[in-house]
Amino acid sequence: MVEYELSESALLQLLAYALEGVEGVRLAGPRKVGEVLAGRRRAARVVRDEDGVRVELGLVASYGKPLPELGREVQRAVSEAFRATAGLKVKRVDVVFLEVEPADAP
């Protein structure tokens, strides 16, 4: 059996790649310093323990797609990417939509 370790940076990159396959959603952009200091949620966080990983996401959704459906699609994409690429069991993917933007926004 091959043993390896994934850095937090590698896990976050894997997460970003998984989200590229989901149309109508992106990670929330850089936050203002005041929001960070006030303890508001980061765009992405991966928490590991001996049983697997828990992923917390702050996302921006494009207007027009039902958010519950979009949230489930994100959860599936992230879980599958972590399982297939890194062999990690995903215990949960928590999705919080921080913003909704026009569908034609960058």
C-alpha positions as CSV (number, residue, x, y, z in Angstrom):
1,M,0.0,0.0,0.0
2,V,1.3,3.4,-0.9
3,E,1.1,6.1,1.8
4,Y,1.1,9.7,1.0
5,E,0.1,13.1,2.4
6,L,-1.8,15.9,0.7
7,S,-1.1,19.5,1.7
8,E,-3.9,21.9,2.4
9,S,-3.0,23.7,-0.7
10,A,-3.3,20.5,-2.8
11,L,-6.7,19.8,-1.3
12,L,-7.9,23.3,-2.1
13,Q,-6.7,23.1,-5.7
14,L,-8.5,19.8,-6.1
15,L,-11.6,21.5,-4.7
16,A,-11.2,24.3,-7.2
17,Y,-10.9,21.8,-10.1
18,A,-14.0,20.0,-9.0
19,L,-16.0,23.3,-9.0
20,E,-14.8,24.1,-12.6
21,G,-17.1,21.3,-13.7
22,V,-20.2,22.8,-12.1
23,E,-21.8,25.5,-14.2
24,G,-23.2,28.5,-12.5
25,V,-21.1,28.5,-9.3
26,R,-17.7,29.7,-8.2
27,L,-15.8,30.2,-5.0
28,A,-16.4,33.5,-3.3
29,G,-13.6,35.9,-4.1
30,P,-11.1,37.5,-1.7
31,R,-12.8,38.9,1.4
32,K,-12.2,42.3,2.9
33,V,-9.8,42.4,5.9
34,G,-12.7,43.5,8.2
35,E,-14.7,40.5,7.3
36,V,-11.8,38.2,8.0
37,L,-11.1,39.8,11.3
38,A,-14.7,39.7,12.3
39,G,-14.6,35.9,11.9
40,R,-16.7,35.5,8.8
41,R,-16.5,32.4,6.7
42,R,-13.6,31.7,4.3
43,A,-14.4,30.8,0.8
44,A,-13.2,27.2,1.3
45,R,-12.0,25.0,4.1
46,V,-11.1,21.3,4.3
47,V,-11.0,19.7,7.7
48,R,-9.4,16.3,7.9
49,D,-9.6,13.6,10.6
50,E,-9.0,9.9,10.8
51,D,-12.5,9.2,9.3
52,G,-12.2,11.4,6.2
53,V,-12.7,15.0,5.3
54,R,-15.4,17.7,5.8
55,V,-15.5,20.5,3.2
56,E,-17.0,23.9,3.9
57,L,-17.6,26.2,0.9
58,G,-18.6,29.8,0.5
59,L,-19.9,30.2,-3.0
60,V,-21.2,32.7,-5.5
61,A,-24.1,31.4,-7.6
62,S,-25.3,32.7,-11.0
63,Y,-28.9,33.9,-10.9
64,G,-31.4,31.6,-12.6
65,K,-30.4,28.1,-11.4
66,P,-32.3,26.7,-8.4
67,L,-29.9,26.9,-5.4
68,P,-30.9,23.6,-3.8
69,E,-30.1,21.8,-7.1
70,L,-26.9,23.7,-7.5
71,G,-25.9,22.9,-4.0
72,R,-26.4,19.2,-4.5
73,E,-24.4,19.3,-7.8
74,V,-21.5,20.9,-6.0
75,Q,-21.7,18.3,-3.2
76,R,-21.6,15.5,-5.7
77,A,-18.7,17.0,-7.7
78,V,-16.6,17.7,-4.7
79,S,-17.2,14.3,-3.1
80,E,-16.4,12.5,-6.4
81,A,-13.2,14.5,-7.0
82,F,-11.9,13.8,-3.5
83,R,-12.8,10.1,-3.7
84,A,-11.6,9.4,-7.3
85,T,-8.5,11.6,-7.3
86,A,-7.2,11.3,-3.7
87,G,-9.0,8.3,-2.3
88,L,-10.5,10.4,0.5
89,K,-13.8,9.7,2.1
90,V,-15.9,12.9,2.2
91,K,-18.1,12.9,5.3
92,R,-19.9,16.1,4.3
93,V,-19.8,19.1,2.0
94,D,-21.4,22.2,3.6
95,V,-22.4,24.7,1.0
96,V,-23.2,28.4,1.8
97,F,-24.2,30.7,-1.0
98,L,-22.7,34.0,0.0
99,E,-23.8,35.9,-3.1
100,V,-26.0,35.6,-6.2
101,E,-24.8,37.5,-9.3
102,P,-26.2,38.0,-12.7
103,A,-25.7,35.0,-15.0
104,D,-23.5,37.0,-17.4
105,A,-21.1,38.2,-14.7
106,P,-17.4,37.1,-15.0
